[in-house]
């Protein structure tokens, strides 16, 4: 495990994950050793993001409690609402969260929390594996839903310092899994 300082001065622990051109199937065929639990759940988050209906960026999240998945979520339009397309997306060409009020989609972390609530599953003392570092709104949702640690694979194209400080103040641990 490495310590990475690539998150605007905040120290975050890092672990390598799979290469972008590698599939989970290829890894399982090549490696005979058992992967660690953090890479296991992060790879599942990478698969979950493939269900995303967002045309700008696919994001996945896996909520875990006692080393068992309690919920998953991906970004996209709410249940029962028409999915966005390249023709109908009002945020094409904008940066992450620029004019976020135009987006019809819910974030992966919010959907994972909502899915757990829908099925009556407590998120207290859970951890979350996210393909991307959570936005400020999702960070606050994660704090209030009792998530105690956030594992993430990549940054958004924005400064994470404020979010990291808020999470740290709330006692939420952060670890980058690479």
KOLLOSE-441914 format. One line per field, with one value per residue (C-alpha): residue number from 1; residue in three letters; x, y, z. Coordinates in Angstrom, 2 decimals. Layout:
% KOLLOSE-441914
i NUM_... $
aa ALA_... $
c1 X_... $
c2 Y_... $
c3 Z_... $
***
This chain:
% KOLLOSE-441914
i 1_2_3_4_5_6_7_8_9_10_11_12_13_14_15_16_17_18_19_20_21_22_23_24_25_26_27_28_29_30_31_32_33_34_35_36_37_38_39_40_41_42_43_44_45_46_47_48_49_50_51_52_53_54_55_56_57_58_59_60_61_62_63_64_65_66_67_68_69_70_71_72_73_74_75_76_77_78_79_80_81_82_83_84_85_86_87_88_89_90_91_92_93_94_95_96_97_98_99_100_101_102_103_104_105_106_107_108_109_110_111_112_113_114_115_116_117_118_119_120_121_122_123_124_125_126_127_128_129_130_131_132_133_134_135_136_137_138_139_140_141_142_143_144_145_146_147_148_149_150_151_152_153_154_155_156_157_158_159_160_161_162_163_164_165_166_167_168_169_170_171_172_173_174_175_176_177_178 $
aa UNK_UNK_UNK_UNK_UNK_UNK_UNK_UNK_UNK_UNK_UNK_UNK_UNK_UNK_UNK_UNK_UNK_UNK_UNK_UNK_UNK_UNK_UNK_UNK_UNK_UNK_UNK_UNK_UNK_UNK_UNK_UNK_UNK_UNK_UNK_UNK_UNK_UNK_UNK_UNK_UNK_UNK_UNK_UNK_UNK_UNK_UNK_UNK_UNK_UNK_UNK_UNK_UNK_UNK_UNK_UNK_UNK_UNK_UNK_UNK_UNK_UNK_UNK_UNK_UNK_UNK_UNK_UNK_UNK_UNK_UNK_UNK_UNK_UNK_UNK_UNK_UNK_UNK_UNK_UNK_UNK_UNK_UNK_UNK_UNK_UNK_UNK_UNK_UNK_UNK_UNK_UNK_UNK_UNK_UNK_UNK_UNK_UNK_UNK_UNK_UNK_UNK_UNK_UNK_UNK_UNK_UNK_UNK_UNK_UNK_UNK_UNK_UNK_UNK_UNK_UNK_UNK_UNK_UNK_UNK_UNK_UNK_UNK_UNK_UNK_UNK_UNK_UNK_UNK_UNK_UNK_UNK_UNK_UNK_UNK_UNK_UNK_UNK_UNK_UNK_UNK_UNK_UNK_UNK_UNK_UNK_UNK_UNK_UNK_UNK_UNK_UNK_UNK_UNK_UNK_UNK_UNK_UNK_UNK_UNK_UNK_UNK_UNK_UNK_UNK_UNK_UNK_UNK_UNK_UNK_UNK_UNK_UNK_UNK_UNK_UNK_UNK_UNK $
c1 0.00_1.29_0.50_-0.52_-0.47_-2.20_-5.42_-4.69_-2.34_-4.45_-2.75_-4.69_-3.71_-3.56_-3.67_-3.39_-6.54_-6.91_-5.56_-8.15_-7.74_-7.99_-11.27_-12.23_-12.40_-8.79_-7.58_-9.32_-7.81_-4.28_-4.10_-4.27_-3.87_-6.88_-7.36_-7.74_-11.20_-10.80_-9.92_-12.74_-15.38_-13.78_-13.90_-17.58_-18.10_-16.40_-18.88_-21.85_-20.96_-21.61_-25.35_-25.13_-27.44_-25.44_-24.00_-21.26_-19.58_-20.33_-19.97_-20.59_-20.85_-21.05_-22.18_-20.64_-21.25_-19.35_-17.66_-21.03_-22.68_-25.82_-26.54_-25.19_-25.82_-24.92_-25.61_-28.56_-32.14_-34.53_-36.67_-39.48_-37.99_-36.71_-32.93_-30.80_-29.30_-26.55_-29.31_-31.24_-28.42_-28.45_-24.93_-22.99_-19.63_-19.78_-17.32_-18.27_-21.00_-21.04_-24.71_-25.52_-29.10_-29.69_-28.88_-31.80_-29.58_-28.99_-25.46_-24.25_-23.67_-27.14_-28.70_-26.84_-28.15_-31.67_-31.64_-30.62_-33.40_-35.96_-35.22_-35.03_-31.28_-29.33_-26.22_-24.94_-21.25_-21.01_-18.24_-18.62_-16.53_-16.90_-15.35_-14.99_-14.50_-17.96_-19.23_-20.03_-23.74_-22.97_-20.27_-22.89_-25.34_-22.66_-21.88_-25.56_-26.25_-23.54_-20.89_-17.60_-15.14_-14.98_-12.82_-12.49_-10.59_-10.32_-10.74_-13.24_-11.95_-12.39_-10.72_-11.50_-9.93_-13.20_-14.94_-12.02_-11.91_-15.65_-15.41_-12.38_-14.17_-17.12_-14.78_-15.18_-12.01_-10.89_-8.72_-7.82_-7.71_-5.65 $
c2 0.00_3.47_6.87_9.38_13.13_13.79_15.06_18.73_18.28_15.75_12.47_9.51_5.85_4.24_0.70_-0.29_-1.62_-3.06_-1.51_0.23_-2.33_-5.30_-7.09_-8.82_-12.10_-11.70_-10.96_-14.02_-16.22_-14.84_-14.56_-17.66_-15.73_-14.38_-10.60_-8.49_-7.42_-3.76_-4.60_-7.14_-4.54_-1.84_-4.16_-4.74_-0.95_-0.79_-3.36_-1.59_1.65_-0.13_0.06_3.87_5.70_8.94_9.92_12.13_9.86_6.47_6.14_3.13_2.65_-0.37_-0.07_-2.75_-3.73_-6.46_-7.39_-8.02_-5.92_-4.22_-2.04_-0.82_2.33_3.95_7.40_8.04_9.19_8.31_5.19_5.44_8.48_8.40_8.02_10.82_10.57_12.50_14.48_15.31_15.83_19.50_19.32_18.04_19.80_21.15_20.27_18.00_19.61_22.78_23.79_20.59_21.80_20.94_17.25_14.83_12.08_10.99_10.18_6.63_7.19_8.71_5.81_3.25_4.94_5.19_1.53_0.48_2.66_1.33_-2.20_-1.25_-1.87_0.30_2.02_2.84_1.85_0.79_1.59_2.61_1.80_4.48_4.61_8.41_10.62_11.77_15.30_17.63_16.69_12.98_13.49_15.05_12.21_9.65_11.38_11.56_7.96_6.67_5.62_5.37_5.00_5.93_3.99_5.59_4.85_8.21_11.96_14.22_17.25_19.44_20.30_17.73_19.65_21.05_17.70_15.87_18.38_18.00_14.21_14.28_16.61_14.18_11.27_9.56_7.83_8.13_5.72_5.78_2.34_2.34 $
c3 0.00_-0.89_0.56_-2.07_-1.76_-5.07_-3.52_-2.98_-0.02_1.87_2.62_1.26_1.30_-2.17_-3.56_-7.25_-8.99_-12.49_-15.67_-17.88_-20.68_-18.32_-17.69_-14.47_-16.41_-17.64_-14.13_-12.72_-15.42_-15.00_-11.22_-9.10_-5.85_-4.01_-4.32_-1.21_-0.09_-1.10_-4.70_-4.78_-3.88_-6.06_-9.08_-8.35_-8.30_-11.71_-13.02_-11.37_-13.21_-16.51_-15.66_-15.62_-17.96_-17.88_-21.25_-19.75_-17.20_-15.69_-11.90_-9.66_-5.90_-3.60_0.03_2.24_5.86_7.68_4.37_2.66_-0.05_1.24_-1.79_-5.12_-7.10_-10.39_-11.78_-14.02_-14.34_-11.50_-11.56_-14.11_-15.88_-19.47_-19.64_-21.00_-24.46_-26.21_-27.90_-24.70_-22.16_-21.16_-19.73_-22.76_-22.95_-19.38_-16.60_-13.69_-11.60_-13.75_-13.86_-11.96_-11.51_-15.19_-14.66_-14.39_-12.99_-9.43_-8.33_-7.72_-3.98_-3.53_-5.45_-3.30_-0.13_-1.59_-2.61_0.91_2.40_-0.10_1.11_4.80_5.16_7.60_6.28_9.78_10.14_6.50_4.02_0.39_-2.67_-5.37_-8.80_-8.33_-5.28_-4.08_-4.78_-1.87_-1.82_-1.81_0.84_3.12_2.38_3.20_6.50_7.49_6.49_8.83_6.31_8.21_5.33_1.65_-0.80_-4.21_-7.43_-9.22_-8.84_-10.54_-12.42_-9.35_-6.06_-3.36_-0.45_0.96_0.70_2.31_5.16_5.77_5.76_8.05_10.49_10.53_11.28_7.90_6.71_3.08_1.09_-2.57_-4.18_-7.39 $
***
